[in-house]
Amino acid sequence: MKVIEIRQSLQKLILGEVLWDDEILKFYSVDASMYQIFPKVVVIPKIEKDVISVIKFANKNKISVTARGAGTGLVGSALNDGIIIDMKNFDSIKIQKNYVKIGVGITKGSLDKELKTKRKFFPPNPSIGPYCSLGGIIANNASGSRTLKYGSAIDNVKEITFVDGRGEKNILPNNQKIGKRIIQFAKKIDINQFPRVSKNSCGYRLDSIKSLRDTHKILVGAEGTLGIILSVKLSLREVPFKRILFVVEYPSVTSAAKNCIKIKNSGPSALEFVDRSTLRNIDFKFGKSTECLLFVEYDSNIKEIQTRFKNFISGKIIKKLTTEKEIEKWWKYRDLALSYSMKEIKEEERNPHIIEDATVPLEKLGKLFLIIDKINKEFQTKTVMYGHAGNGNIHVRIISNRQKIKTLEKISKTYFDQIIELGGTITGEHGDGIARSEFIKKQYGNKNYRVFKELKQFFDPNKILNPGKITSSKTSFKRLERF
């Protein structure tokens, strides 16, 4: 089918917009990663029937369909060369007592604003959360600083309405027929090959399916490869009445890592890490030997923690904050770590986000820092690091003169091999996308990878939904056109 025929057919088919002028296609050819793929057409559906019609049309004509939210993804998850379907019109919010039903196009910032009036919150809070769409948060199984206490997206979703690769609308966990098939796939996995970590967005999370009540979770972190999500019921929590934030400085990243286990055992709601690159952007006089900070927050047992905290930390407490204004001010420093890292790195020294989301068991966090140090020595690179220390999830940005593609590939393989050896995951919260899908088979082994492919076949027999992600062996390094 010719491109012009695809565009014209879609125009006749739906109530929403069908766009293909050069500037629109250029805009949708990129996200926050360094990949670029030009789509044939962009569809902005107006109603659910539009989504169903587009998928049925694409299925019949073997054209790819990739859902897109706010375009904030770091690994190219929302890029493809077929139909891009922008879900921004699906922005409804219906707040109930202990859950909220939302359309996937709503941004986290808009949701937070509405929930605040009810003294409720939805726990996953990516650093740039206000600008992320909920569809993207669900599709990537996003997390954030509160994951330590409240879990990732997968732990806070109650129900998902979606359209599968045949163009059929389904609701999970309500649809028991589909649910029973998902249970069958879950029973086939080798659970020992799944990473032993507190957060994981790699592959399909069949390990989270324990009963029919869990079957909707298979869509979380699936990056739109099993279905286009329309709406979701999210669990809500009560906003804590009190919080306390401690900021602690350490002379080395390994000393901070070693201290994290004892701190985690004290029950914080957040335990976050930043290195020296963030320190330079904070209006505070740190010690000359300070190499990194831990941000440790509690939202319960505040009085007890205030007296006991100094007993289980090895660093130096530089801030003890109890007012909302001061707490938010210092959290902003942590949340801007990505922005600060980009400011620190000259344009000619910026490299693709290749090893930026690994997660290891907390007791192995010190070893993760040693691996990064060895990589820097072997490849003559420097790194900027920050992340969710309490979950063993560290984001790493490579600084060096532009590396050859082969060198980047070697760095990735070296790093991921060692992360897997530590029982970790190559993807903690940002999704696999183009950047890491080729390494999924290595992480999960042949048996689990076969089950992943069977699961994909069940939901999307013609492989039209976001191809090239998760069950793909295509190398990401050949797709760095912009780089």
N, C-alpha and C positions, 0 to 999 in steps of 0.2 A: 504494500500500500504506500503510495507516495505521501510525502510529508504534507503537502497542501491538502490532500484528500483526508488525512487524519484530522487536520485542523478544522476543515469545513464540516466534517461529519460530527465532530464534537460540538461545534457551534449549534447544530440542529438538534442535538441530543439533550442538552441541559439548559437549565434556567440561569445558571451562574455564568461567570466570565470565562472566555477562552482567548488567550493572549499569545502573540508570537512576534511582536516587533523586536528589533535587535536589542534595544536597551533592556527590555523585560527579560529576554533570554540571557543576556549578559548578567543581569542582577541575580537570576536564579541559577546561574552556572557556578556560583561560589557560596561558601558559608564562612565560618571563622577558621577553617583549616587552610592549608596551602594547596588544596586540590581545585581543579576547575574542569567541569564537564557541562557542555551546552545541551540543554534539553531541546526536544523538537517543539514542544508546546507547553504552556502553563495553564492549568485549569484552576479557577477559584470557585468551588461549588457553593451554591446558595442553600440547598436543602439536602437531606440525606439521600433522597432519590438520585440526585446528581452524582453522588459518590458511587452508588450502586451501578448507575448507567455507565459511568466512565470505566469502572472495573470490568463490567461485562463486555463492553466494547474492546477494551485492551486485551482481555482474555481471548476473545474471538479472533482478534487480529495479531496476537502475539507481540504486543507492545508493552514495554515496561511502565510501571506506575510507581512513583516514589512520593510518599507523603512528606510534607515540609511544614515545620512550625515557624519559629522565629529566626531560624538560620544561625543560631549561636553555637552549633556543634563544632567540635575541634578535630573530628576525624573523617569528615566527608560523608556522614551517614545519610544526609538528605540530598545528595547529588546523583543524577543519572541522566542518560541520554534519550529517554522516552518522554513520558508525560510526568510533569511535576504537578502534584495536586496540593495546593496551598489551603490549609484548613482554617484560615483566620476568621472566617464567618461563623464558625462553630464556637461561639464565645459565651454561652449561657452559664449562669450560676444559680443553683437552687440549694440553699442552705437548710439542712434539717438539724435535728437535735445532736446527733453524733456522727453525721456524715454530710458531705456536700456532693451534689451531682453537677458535674461541669462538662461543657463542651471542650474539646481538646485544643481549640484555638485561643482560649483565654490565657493571658500571661500570668505568671506566678505573682507579679506585682499587683495586678488587679484583683486576683483572688485574695491575697493577703489583706488588702485594703478592706474588702467586704467582710472577711472573717474577723478582723480586728474589732469591728463594731459589736460582735457577738462574744468577744474574749475567747476566740478559738484560733487554732492554727493547724496547718498541714505541715508535718515535720520536715520533709526534704527541702533543703535550702541551699542550692548551688550558689557559689560566690556571686555570679551574675544573675541570680534567680529572678529578680524583678523583671528582667527582659526575656526570660525563657518562656516558651509556651508549655502548657501542661502536657500537651501531646508529646513534645520532645522529652520532657522529664520522665514520662511513663515509658516511652520508647527506648530510652537509654538507661532506665533504672537509675536515675540520678539520686544523689545522696546529699552531702554537705556536712556541716559541722555538727548538726544534731543527731546524725546517724548513730553515734555511740550509744545514746540512750533510747532513741525513738525509731531507729531503723531506716532503711532505704525506701524508695518508692514501692518496691515489691512488698514491703511489710505494711504498707498503709493504703492499699487499694482493696476495695470490697467487691467491685463488679465492673466489667468492661463490655461495652457494646461496640461491635466491629463488623467490618465487611471482609470476608475472606477472598481468596484469589479467584473464586468462581463468580463473585458478585453476590454472595448470599449473606444477609444480615443475621448476626448471631449475638446472643448475650451469654457470657460466662460469669459465674459458674451455673447459671440457670439451665443451660442446654446440657442435659445429662448424657445424651447420645454422643455429642462431641467430647464431653467430659470423660466418659468411659474410655474413649480412644486415647485421650491424653494420658490417662492413668496407665494404659497399656504401654505407651512409650516410656513413661517414667519408670515402670518396672523393669525395663530392658537395660537401663544405664548401669555402668560400673561406677558406683558412688565413690569408690576409692580414688578415681581419677579426677574427681572434682576438687577444686582448691579448698584448703582448710582455713578460710578467712571469714571475717565478719561482714564483708561487702564484696560483691562480685557482679560485674555486668558483661562478662564474657560468654559468648555462645547462647544456648537456650537453657533457661534455669529449670530444667526438669527435676533437679534435686529439691526444689521448693514445693513440688506437687506431692502432698501426703494423702490427700483425699479429694473427693469431688468438690468440696468447698474451696479448694485451692486452685482449681483448673484455670481460672482467669489469669493467674500469675504467669502463665506461659507467654502471654502477650507482652509482659513487662520486660524490657530489655531486648525485645525481639527486633527493634529498629524498623518496624513496618514491613518485615519480611513474611509475616504470617497473616497479616490483616491490616486494614486501614482502620484505626480506632476512631470512633465517632464521639463517644461520651464515656465518662468514668465516674463511678462512685468512690469517693475518697474518705478514709477515716479521718476524724478530727480529734484534736486534743485541746484540753483547757489551757489557756495561757497561764504560765506559772505566776503566782502573786509576787514572788521575790526571786532575785537572781544575785549571784556574786561572781565576779570575774577576777581571777588572779593572772597577772602577767609575770612570767618567770624567765630570767636570763641564764644562759649556760655557756661555759667556755668551749664546748665542742658539741657537734651533732650526736656523737656516740654517747656522751654523758646524758644528753637529753633523752635519747632513745632508751637507754638503760633505766631511766627514772619513770618512763611511761607506764610500765607494768604496775608499779606500786600506786601511781596516781590513778590509773584506770580502776584498780581494785577499790578505790575510795568512792566510786559512783558518780563521776562528773557527767554532766549532760553534753559537754564538749571538751575535746583535748586536741588543740591545733598547733601546728608547727610552722615557723617561717625562718629562713636563713638571713644572712647579713644583707642581702640585696633589699629586703623589705625594711630592715632596721634603718638603712640610710634615708628612708623616706618618712620616718616617724619623728615628730617634733619632741624628742626626749634625749637626754644625755645618758647613753649607755656606758657600761664599763669598757675599758680599752680591750679587754680580752673576750668580750661577749661575741659569740659566733652565731647564736640562734636564740629564739624565744619559744616558749610554750604558752599558749593561751588556755587557761583551765577554768571552765565555768560550771557552776552548780545551780540547780533550780529547786532543790529540796534539802532539808536538814541543814539550813544555812548557819544557824547558831553553832551547831556542833562542828561544822567544817571550819568556821572562822577560828576556832581554838585549836583544831587538830591539823590544819593544812601544813603548817611549817614542819610537822613531824615526819611527813612522808615525801618531802621534796629535797633534792640535792642541789638545786640551783638557788639563785638569789631572787626573792620576791621583789619586784620593782613597782608593782601596782596591785592594790586591792580595791576594787571598784564595786560600789553597791547601788549607785544611782543609775537610772535608765539612760540618762544623757551621756554619762561617762562610759558606761558599758558599750553603748552603741558607737561612740566615738572610736574606741579602741578596736571594736570588731570591724569597723570600716577599714582600719589598717590591714587587718588580716584578709578581708574580702577583696581588697585592692591588690593583693599579692601578684595576681596575673598581670594586671595593668602595670604595676611597678617593674615586674620582670621584663615586660616589653620596652619600658622606658630605659631600663638598664642596658639592653642589648641593642647595639647599633644594627641598622638595617642589613648591612653586609655580613653581619655575624649571626643573623637569624636563620635557624634551621627548622625543618618541619617538625610537628609535634609527634615524634615517633615513640618515645619511651616515657610519656608523661602521665601515666595513670596506673602503674603497677601497685598491687597491694599484697602484703605478706602477713603471716601470723605475727601478732604484736611482739612476741618473744624473738622474732627474727629481724626486727626493724633495724637494729644496729648493723646486722650483716648486709641489709639493703644499702645502707650508707657506705659501707666498705666496698660493695660492688660498684657503686657510682664513682667512688674515688679511684678505683682501679681502671675503670673505663676512661676517666679523665687523663690518667697517666698514659694509658696505652694509645689513645687517639689524639693526645694533645688538645683536649677540649676543657672547657670550664662549664659549670652548671649552676642554674638557679633552682632552688628547691623550696617547696612549701607544701602544705597539705594537712591531711587528717591523721595526725600521729596516733591518736587513740585507736584507729582502725588499721594502722600499718599501711596507710594509703598516702604515698608521696608523689607529688607532681614534679616532674623534672624537665627543665628547659635546657637544651644544649646551646652553649655559646662557643662559636669558633668561626673562622673564615669559612665561607660556604663549602661544605663538604661535597665530595663526589657522591653520586647516588650509591655506588658500590660500598663506599665507606659507611654511609648511613645504614645500609642494609646489614653490614657486618656488626655495627653497634647494636642494632635492634636484636639480631640473633644472639649476640653475646649476652645481652641484658636479659632477654626473655628466657633463654635456656636456664640462667641462674635463678630467675624469679620462680620458674616452675619447679626447679630443684628444691627450693625453700618451701614448697607447698603453697605458693602464692598464685595470684592471677595476674595476667598481663593487662587486664582491664577492670578497674575498680568501680568506676561510675560514669565514664564518658562514652561508653559504647565501643564497639569494634570498628564499625564503619569501613572505609577503604583502608585505613591505616593498619589495622590489626587482624582483619578476617583471615588472612593467609596463615596466621600463626595459631589459629584455634585448634586445628587438628593436632598440633604438637602439644598443646596444653591438655586436651581431653583424651587423646589416644584414638586409635582406629575404631574401636567398638562404639564409643560414645558419638564419634563423628558420624558414623553410619546411622545411628538413631536420629541425630540432628537432621540428616538429609531425608530420612523417612518422614519425620515430623513436618519438614518443609513441603514435601511432596503431598502430604495429606491436606494441608491448608491451602497450598498454592500449586496445583498439579502442573500448570504451564510455566511456572517460575517467572511470573510477570511482576511480582511484588518486590521492589527494591533489590533487583539482582546485583550480584557482586558483593553482597554483605553476608557475613556469618558462614554460610555454606559455600564459600568461594575460595579457590586456590590461586586466584589472580594476584600477582605481586603488586603491592601498593606503590612500589618505587618507580614503576614505569608510568605512573599516572600523575607524577608531580610536574605537570606542564607549567604551572605558574612559577614553581620554584626554579 
